[in-house]
Amino acid sequence: MVSSAAQSPSRLESLQCHFTWNLEANKSKLMHLRDELVDIGTDEGNVWLGHIYNLQGFIHYHLGFMEEARDFFSRATETFHQLGDADEAPCLLVNYGNLAWLHHHLGEDTESQAYLSKLDTLMEQSPPPIQDELHPEVCAEKAWTLMTFYKDKKLQAADYFQRAVRMKPDMAPWQTSRLLALVTRFKYENTDQDADMLEEMRMAREQDPDNRYLAAVDLLLRAKRGEQVQDEAHELEEKILMNPVSSYSGIKTLMRVYRELECYDEAVDLAEKALKKHPDVRYLKRCAALCYRWRIIFFREIPLNEDMISRAVSLHEEVFFLYPHSSLKKEIEVADILARSHRDQKRAEQMYQEMMERDLEPADKQMLYNCYAKNIFYDRGESQRSIRYHMKVAEIPHPSFFQQNSINLLKKIRDRGRHRMCREIREFLENLPGSESE
């Protein structure tokens, strides 16, 4: 919708809010983000609650749900008011900017102008601590938003958190989040961390001792370095299970610790314990499905435990209905599980072929082809077809984790020099736009 009134675009564009931060995403990603924000939880005491509502409002606006957007922005206003400073709180800067934009897009320019006036008053009464710098609250919200909205902008998010902390060094959640933005870049990598990062992690845990998510990330980093942290993981497990469960509780990261330690049964046991305590929490069913998939795919038990496969498939089918806009990923995971069983390989192949016939967005197509390439390589030994599908992923012009993963796998095959397709892979990578040839 476009405003009919003569609101000044330049004034709105100068605001610091979600509408001016160039947050771009397709409908599929917006739906996925909406689910992720719900899974963070809205428990009292969540320091990011206002930020969650602001981002939900922005997402719902872009999905075309205007009344829901208005409601979420209003909830954000109420949440920030509860912080204690009412309309003078700098934490309302982003929220008021969002509301000014929303009313403008709805053609409600009187209301939009009212929020612009509130912003002017707020800026006069509470100028930023450093001249020509953003308010620390704005830096922190922009940092959190970037970290949540994009997987590949962790460094930019960390920089904004650092700017916020420089102006308000006593804000432990900002310091913790800065560190998490830095270290979660390595979520999918077995990489060594330098001494400075490890020391920062130690200091952050001292400053924020009750942060279970931070503790779980610390254990994961140390497990990746080869440390035996199993006893500490058991202690943390007890603490996590005593508290409300959400994606910020640390439970999924702790499951990844058990995966890193190759303790797949312990990851499954943790998931089942959590589900027993909270049987209706959809996020836990999602985590449990993931743990069963790890157990089946990576443990490579012979013969396969058919009861475990049935439980894994059942959980994934539940997750289909609980996360309808993330169903493609769950379908892929079910196909992978079925492919482990010789009796179900035809069904798995049929599922993959049906998924490939759909009209998918580039990011979803990359994910599907990447997973299929690995499936036919590991479960059926079809290395040439696998390489062809990794090439399909790489040539789709959309930067993503799956694209980079396929490119890296192709480079490894090329560098080993033993596969009959090495020359073809080399020529393919040399001609691939944006791909480095080393």
C-alpha positions in Angstrom: 0.0 0.0 0.0 1.2 3.5 -0.7 0.3 6.6 1.3 -2.0 9.1 -0.4 -0.9 12.0 1.8 2.1 14.3 1.3 4.2 12.7 4.0 7.9 13.6 3.5 9.7 10.5 2.3 13.1 11.9 3.2 12.1 12.3 6.9 10.9 8.8 7.1 14.0 7.5 5.3 16.2 9.1 7.8 14.8 7.1 10.6 16.6 4.1 12.2 14.1 1.3 12.1 13.3 -2.0 10.4 11.8 -0.2 7.4 15.2 1.5 6.6 17.6 -1.3 7.4 17.3 -3.0 4.0 16.0 -6.2 5.4 15.2 -8.2 2.3 13.8 -11.8 2.2 11.4 -13.9 0.2 8.1 -15.1 1.5 9.5 -18.5 2.4 12.2 -17.0 4.6 9.8 -14.6 6.2 7.5 -17.5 7.2 10.5 -19.4 8.6 11.6 -16.3 10.6 8.1 -15.9 12.0 8.3 -19.4 13.3 11.7 -18.9 14.8 10.6 -15.8 16.6 7.7 -17.7 18.1 10.1 -20.4 19.3 12.3 -17.9 21.2 9.4 -17.5 23.5 7.7 -14.5 25.2 8.4 -15.4 28.8 8.5 -12.5 31.2 12.1 -11.4 31.7 13.2 -12.0 28.1 15.4 -9.0 27.5 14.7 -9.2 23.7 10.9 -9.3 24.0 10.4 -5.8 22.6 12.8 -6.5 19.8 11.0 -9.8 19.0 7.6 -7.9 18.7 9.2 -5.2 16.6 10.6 -7.8 14.1 7.4 -9.8 14.1 5.5 -6.6 13.2 7.9 -5.9 10.3 7.6 -9.5 9.1 3.8 -9.5 9.2 3.7 -6.2 7.4 5.7 -7.7 4.5 3.5 -10.8 4.5 0.5 -8.5 4.0 -1.0 -9.0 7.5 -1.5 -5.3 8.4 -3.6 -5.7 11.5 -1.2 -8.3 12.9 1.7 -5.9 12.2 -0.1 -3.1 14.0 -0.7 -5.4 17.0 2.9 -6.6 17.2 4.3 -3.0 17.0 1.8 -2.0 19.8 3.0 -5.0 21.9 6.6 -3.8 21.4 5.6 -0.3 22.6 4.0 -1.7 25.8 7.0 -3.9 26.4 9.4 -1.0 26.2 7.2 1.2 28.4 7.5 -1.4 31.1 11.3 -0.8 31.2 10.6 2.2 33.3 11.2 5.4 31.3 7.9 5.6 29.5 7.9 7.8 26.4 11.4 9.2 27.2 13.1 5.8 26.8 15.6 5.7 23.9 14.6 2.0 23.4 11.4 3.3 21.8 13.3 5.0 18.9 13.1 2.0 16.6 9.6 1.2 17.6 8.3 4.7 16.9 10.1 4.7 13.6 8.3 1.4 12.7 5.0 2.9 13.6 5.6 6.1 11.6 6.3 3.9 8.6 3.4 1.6 9.1 0.9 4.4 9.4 2.4 6.1 6.3 2.0 2.9 4.2 -1.5 2.6 5.4 -2.3 6.1 4.3 -2.7 7.3 7.9 -0.4 10.2 7.7 -1.9 12.1 10.7 -0.9 9.2 12.9 2.5 8.9 11.1 3.2 12.5 11.8 2.3 12.1 15.4 5.0 9.4 15.8 7.5 11.6 14.0 6.8 14.4 16.5 7.2 11.9 19.4 10.6 10.9 17.9 11.7 14.6 17.7 10.7 15.1 21.3 12.5 11.9 22.4 15.7 12.9 20.5 15.7 16.4 22.1 15.2 15.0 25.6 17.6 12.0 25.2 20.4 12.8 22.7 22.9 10.0 22.1 25.8 9.8 24.5 28.3 10.3 21.7 27.6 13.0 19.1 26.9 11.8 15.6 26.6 8.2 16.9 23.4 6.2 17.1 21.8 5.6 20.5 23.2 2.5 22.1 19.7 1.1 22.3 19.3 1.5 18.5 22.7 -0.1 17.9 21.7 -3.1 20.1 18.4 -3.6 18.4 19.9 -3.3 14.9 22.6 -5.8 15.9 20.0 -8.3 17.3 17.9 -7.9 14.2 20.7 -8.5 11.8 21.9 -11.5 13.8 18.4 -12.9 13.8 17.4 -12.0 10.2 20.6 -13.1 8.4 23.0 -16.0 9.0 25.8 -14.3 7.1 25.8 -10.9 8.9 27.1 -12.0 12.3 30.2 -9.8 12.0 28.2 -6.7 11.2 25.9 -7.5 14.1 28.9 -7.9 16.4 30.1 -4.5 15.4 26.8 -2.9 16.3 26.8 -4.6 19.6 30.3 -3.4 20.2 29.3 0.2 19.5 26.4 -0.2 21.9 28.6 -1.7 24.7 31.2 1.1 24.2 28.5 3.6 25.2 26.8 1.4 27.9 29.5 -1.1 29.1 27.3 -2.4 32.0 24.8 -4.1 29.6 25.7 -7.7 30.0 23.2 -9.1 27.5 24.7 -6.9 24.8 28.2 -8.1 25.6 27.0 -11.7 25.6 25.1 -11.3 22.3 28.2 -9.7 20.7 30.2 -12.7 21.6 27.5 -15.1 20.5 27.3 -13.3 17.1 31.0 -13.9 16.7 31.2 -17.5 17.7 28.0 -18.8 16.0 29.6 -18.0 12.7 31.4 -21.3 13.2 28.2 -23.3 13.8 28.8 -25.6 10.8 32.6 -25.6 11.0 35.1 -27.7 12.9 37.4 -24.7 13.4 39.9 -23.8 16.1 39.2 -20.6 18.1 42.0 -18.2 18.9 43.0 -17.6 22.5 41.4 -14.2 22.6 38.0 -15.6 21.7 38.2 -18.3 24.4 39.2 -15.8 27.0 36.3 -13.6 26.0 34.0 -16.6 26.4 35.3 -17.3 29.9 34.8 -13.6 30.9 31.3 -13.6 29.4 30.3 -16.6 31.4 31.5 -14.9 34.6 29.5 -11.8 33.8 26.4 -13.7 32.7 26.5 -16.9 34.8 22.8 -17.8 34.4 22.8 -17.7 30.6 22.3 -21.4 29.7 22.6 -20.7 26.0 26.0 -19.1 26.4 27.1 -22.0 28.5 26.0 -24.5 25.9 27.8 -22.6 23.1 31.0 -22.6 25.3 30.8 -26.4 25.6 30.2 -26.8 21.9 33.3 -24.7 21.1 35.4 -26.7 23.5 34.1 -30.0 22.2 35.1 -28.9 18.7 38.6 -28.4 20.0 38.7 -31.9 21.2 38.0 -31.3 24.9 36.0 -34.0 26.8 33.1 -32.0 28.2 30.6 -34.8 28.7 30.4 -34.4 32.5 29.8 -30.6 32.2 27.2 -31.3 29.5 25.3 -33.6 32.0 25.4 -30.8 34.6 24.1 -28.2 32.2 21.4 -30.6 31.0 19.9 -30.8 34.5 19.8 -26.9 34.7 18.3 -26.5 31.3 15.5 -29.1 32.0 14.6 -27.2 35.2 13.7 -24.0 33.2 11.1 -23.1 30.5 12.2 -24.4 27.2 12.7 -22.2 24.1 15.2 -21.8 21.4 17.1 -19.5 23.8 17.3 -22.1 26.5 20.4 -23.7 25.1 18.9 -27.2 24.7 19.4 -27.5 20.9 23.0 -26.3 21.3 23.6 -28.9 24.0 22.2 -31.5 21.7 24.9 -30.4 19.2 27.5 -30.9 21.9 26.4 -34.5 22.3 26.6 -34.8 18.5 30.1 -33.4 18.4 31.1 -35.9 21.1 29.4 -38.7 19.0 27.1 -39.4 21.9 24.0 -39.7 19.7 22.0 -41.8 22.2 22.5 -39.1 24.9 21.2 -36.4 22.5 18.1 -38.6 21.9 17.7 -39.2 25.6 17.8 -35.5 26.3 15.2 -34.8 23.7 12.9 -37.5 25.2 13.4 -36.2 28.7 12.5 -32.7 27.6 9.4 -33.9 25.7 8.2 -35.9 28.8 8.3 -32.7 30.8 6.9 -30.5 28.0 4.9 -32.7 25.7 3.1 -29.9 23.8 6.1 -27.7 23.0 6.5 -27.8 19.3 10.1 -26.6 19.4 11.1 -29.7 21.4 9.5 -32.0 18.9 11.5 -30.3 16.2 14.7 -30.8 18.3 13.8 -34.4 19.0 13.2 -35.2 15.3 16.7 -33.7 14.6 18.3 -35.9 17.3 16.8 -39.1 15.9 18.0 -38.1 12.4 21.5 -37.7 13.7 21.3 -41.0 15.5 20.2 -42.9 12.4 22.4 -41.1 9.8 25.7 -40.7 11.7 25.7 -43.7 13.9 25.2 -46.1 10.9 24.0 -49.0 13.0 23.8 -52.3 11.3 21.2 -53.7 11.2 19.0 -50.6 11.5 16.7 -50.2 14.5 13.3 -50.2 12.8 11.6 -48.9 16.0 13.9 -45.9 16.0 13.2 -45.2 12.3 9.5 -45.4 13.0 9.9 -42.9 15.9 12.0 -40.6 13.8 9.5 -40.6 10.9 6.6 -40.1 13.3 8.3 -37.1 14.9 9.1 -35.5 11.5 5.5 -36.0 10.3 4.3 -34.1 13.4 6.7 -31.3 12.7 5.3 -31.1 9.2 2.0 -29.9 10.7 3.6 -27.8 13.4 5.9 -25.9 10.9 3.9 -26.0 7.7 6.2 -23.3 6.1 9.3 -25.3 6.8 7.9 -28.6 5.5 10.3 -29.0 2.6 13.3 -29.4 5.0 11.4 -31.9 7.0 10.4 -33.9 3.9 14.1 -34.0 2.9 15.0 -35.2 6.4 12.4 -38.0 6.2 13.7 -39.0 2.8 17.2 -39.2 4.2 16.0 -41.4 7.1 14.1 -43.7 4.8 17.1 -44.0 2.5 19.1 -45.6 5.4 16.7 -48.6 5.2 17.1 -50.8 2.1 13.4 -51.6 2.2 12.5 -47.9 2.0 15.0 -46.6 -0.6 12.5 -46.6 -3.4 10.1 -44.6 -1.3 12.9 -42.1 -0.4 13.8 -41.7 -4.1 10.1 -41.1 -5.0 9.9 -38.4 -2.3 13.0 -36.7 -3.7 11.7 -36.8 -7.3 8.3 -35.4 -6.3 10.1 -32.5 -4.4 12.2 -31.8 -7.5 9.1 -31.4 -9.6 7.8 -28.5 -7.5 8.3 -24.9 -8.4 10.8 -24.0 -5.7 12.6 -20.8 -4.9 16.4 -20.8 -5.5 17.3 -21.2 -1.9 15.0 -24.2 -1.4 16.2 -25.7 -4.7 19.8 -25.5 -3.5 19.0 -27.1 -0.2 17.1 -30.0 -2.0 19.8 -30.6 -4.6 22.6 -30.5 -1.9 20.9 -33.0 0.3 20.0 -35.3 -2.6 23.6 -35.2 -3.8 24.8 -36.4 -0.4 22.1 -38.9 -0.2 22.9 -40.7 -3.4 26.6 -40.6 -2.7 26.5 -42.0 0.9 23.6 -44.4 0.6 23.9 -45.5 -3.0 27.5 -44.8 -4.0 26.5 -42.8 -7.1 29.4 -40.4 -7.1 29.0 -39.1 -10.6 25.3 -38.2 -10.2 26.2 -36.7 -6.8 28.8 -34.4 -8.4 26.3 -33.4 -11.0 23.8 -32.3 -8.4 26.5 -30.4 -6.4 27.2 -28.6 -9.7 23.5 -27.8 -10.0 23.6 -26.2 -6.5 26.7 -24.2 -7.3 25.4 -22.7 -10.5 22.2 -21.4 -9.0 23.0 -17.7 -8.6 22.0 -17.4 -5.0 24.6 -17.1 -2.2 23.8 -19.5 0.6 25.2 -22.1 3.0 24.2 -24.9 0.7 25.8 -23.3 -2.3 29.1 -22.8 -0.5 29.0 -26.3 0.9 28.6 -27.8 -2.6 31.4 -25.7 -3.9 33.7 -26.7 -1.1 32.9 -30.4 -1.7 33.6 -30.0 -5.4 36.9 -28.4 -4.6 37.9 -31.2 -2.3 37.2 -33.8 -5.0 39.2 -31.7 -7.5 42.1 -31.3 -5.1 42.3 -35.0 -4.3 42.7 -35.7 -8.0 41.5 -39.3 -8.0 38.0 -39.0 -9.5 37.4 -39.4 -13.2 35.5 -36.2 -13.2 38.4 -34.1 -11.8 39.1 -32.3 -15.1 35.4 -31.5 -15.6 35.1 -30.2 -12.0 38.1 -28.0 -12.5 36.7 -26.5 -15.7 33.3 -26.0 -14.0 34.8 -24.2 -11.0 37.0 -22.0 -13.3 33.9 -20.9 -15.2 31.7 -20.5 -12.2 30.9 -16.8 -11.6 32.2 -15.6 -8.3 34.0 -18.8 -7.4 37.6 -18.7 -6.4 39.7 -21.4 -8.2 42.2 -22.2 -5.5 
